Amino acid sequence: MTRYFLKSDTDVLPWLLSHDEQPHVLPVFPEEDRYGLVVAHLLSGKVFAEVIPTPAHVREACGGGLPLGRLYFQIPKKLLYSVCDDLEPEDFGGSAT
């Protein structure tokens, strides 16, 4: 499976929080099709964020077991396309929203 990391010239956490002020501590997929799920975690003092397009991608992005130490954001897909080079509507199962 392809992985989709957010690319940003600035710190990605403020950007995520500006679009979802109440992230979840467990992966909760958005009910509205216009949103995508993003997982963020701290590694070596830097926040990394990755789009999880489908439930099948959770294990690859978060590993096995209970994915602790991460925050899960629900971000509009149209914004995710601009910060993830290879992300396409088809990656979410064909939804173009």
C-alpha positions, 0 to 999 in steps of 0.5 A, spaced: 500 500 500 502 507 498 503 511 504 501 519 504 505 523 508 503 530 509 508 535 506 509 542 509 514 548 510 511 549 517 509 545 523 504 540 521 500 540 528 498 547 528 495 546 521 491 540 523 489 543 529 486 549 525 482 544 521 480 540 526 480 542 533 478 536 537 482 530 534 481 523 537 485 518 540 483 512 536 482 512 529 475 514 528 473 515 520 469 521 518 462 520 517 461 525 512 465 523 505 468 530 504 473 528 510 479 524 510 482 521 516 489 523 518 494 520 524 499 525 527 505 522 532 511 525 535 518 522 532 525 525 534 522 532 536 518 533 530 510 531 528 509 527 522 502 526 519 499 521 514 493 520 511 489 514 512 485 513 506 481 506 508 481 502 514 485 497 511 491 502 511 490 503 519 495 497 521 500 500 516 500 507 518 500 505 526 502 498 526 499 492 530 496 493 537 493 499 540 495 505 537 497 509 542 501 516 542 497 518 536 492 523 534 487 522 529 484 528 525 478 529 520 480 534 515 477 536 508 479 531 503 480 537 498 485 540 503 489 533 503 490 533 496 494 540 496 499 537 501 499 530 499 503 529 492 500 522 490 493 522 494 487 521 489 480 521 490 480 513 488 485 512 494 479 513 498 475 508 494 473 513 489 470 519 492 471 525 489 469 530 494 
